[in-house]
Amino acid sequence: MLYFGYYLFYKAGCTETTDVIKYYLYLYDVENIRPDSQILVDIVQTKMPFGKYKGTLISDIPISYLEWMHNKGFPPGKLGMMLATVYEIKINGLTDIIFKVKRAVRG
């Protein structure tokens, strides 16, 4: 997934982190993956069920904690996938995606 940041800025010519369409095209064309947009909605609505940031929205967990979890290993299942997704979004400087989803969900 770290290649994704490189791809967006150098290969696809994205200069704005808000260019989500190219992200989806990349995943569909290059990886043959259909992204599930519901995951992004879940990330901004689900609270962390345990640990230091229990009760904090997954999208609001600091990158330092996500890096620690990445090194230790994300938990299995949907929670681990959501945490890994937020980690990749934040490490690649794509936090505008989270803000846009929050705005869309909250109306």
C-alpha positions in Angstrom: 0.0 0.0 0.0 3.0 2.3 0.4 3.4 2.0 -3.3 -0.1 3.6 -3.6 1.2 7.0 -2.5 4.0 6.8 -5.0 1.6 5.8 -7.7 -0.8 8.7 -7.0 1.8 11.4 -7.0 4.3 10.3 -9.6 2.5 7.9 -12.0 -1.1 9.1 -12.0 -0.1 12.8 -11.7 -2.4 13.5 -8.7 -1.4 16.7 -6.8 -4.5 16.9 -4.6 -5.2 14.3 -2.0 -8.9 14.7 -2.7 -8.6 13.0 -6.1 -10.4 9.9 -4.9 -11.6 8.9 -8.3 -8.0 8.1 -9.4 -7.6 6.0 -6.3 -10.6 3.9 -7.2 -9.4 3.6 -10.8 -6.0 2.5 -9.6 -7.5 -0.2 -7.4 -9.9 -1.4 -10.1 -7.5 -1.3 -13.1 -4.2 -2.3 -11.5 -5.2 -4.5 -8.6 -8.6 -5.7 -9.9 -10.1 -4.8 -6.5 -13.5 -3.1 -6.0 -13.2 -0.9 -2.9 -16.0 -1.1 -0.4 -17.0 2.5 0.4 -18.9 1.3 3.4 -15.5 0.7 5.1 -14.9 4.4 5.1 -18.3 5.1 6.6 -17.6 2.5 9.3 -14.2 4.1 10.0 -15.8 7.4 10.8 -18.7 5.9 12.9 -17.0 3.1 14.8 -15.4 3.6 18.2 -12.3 1.8 19.4 -13.6 -1.0 21.7 -10.4 -1.4 23.8 -7.0 -0.1 24.8 -5.6 3.4 25.4 -8.1 5.0 22.9 -11.2 3.1 24.0 -14.3 5.1 23.0 -12.4 7.2 20.3 -13.6 7.1 16.7 -11.2 4.9 14.7 -10.7 7.8 12.3 -9.5 10.0 15.2 -6.9 7.6 16.6 -3.4 9.3 16.4 -0.9 8.0 13.8 1.6 7.2 16.6 -0.8 4.7 18.1 -1.6 3.2 14.7 2.1 2.9 14.0 2.6 1.0 17.3 -0.3 -1.3 16.4 1.1 -1.8 12.9 4.4 -2.9 14.5 2.6 -5.2 17.0 0.1 -6.5 14.5 -3.5 -5.3 13.9 -6.2 -7.4 15.5 -8.0 -9.9 13.3 -11.3 -9.3 11.6 -13.1 -6.1 10.5 -11.6 -4.0 13.3 -8.1 -4.9 12.2 -9.0 -4.1 8.6 -10.4 -0.7 9.6 -7.4 0.2 11.7 -5.0 -0.9 8.9 -7.0 1.3 6.4 -6.8 4.3 8.7 -3.1 3.7 9.1 -2.5 3.6 5.3 -4.7 6.7 4.8 -2.8 8.7 7.4 0.7 7.5 6.5 0.1 8.4 2.9 -1.2 11.9 3.7 -4.7 11.2 2.5 -6.6 12.4 5.6 -8.7 14.6 3.4 -10.6 11.5 2.5 -11.6 11.0 6.1 -12.8 14.6 6.5 -14.9 14.3 3.3 -16.5 11.1 4.5 -17.2 12.6 7.9 -18.9 15.6 6.3 -20.9 13.4 4.0 -22.1 11.1 6.8 -23.0 13.9 9.2 -24.8 15.8 6.5 
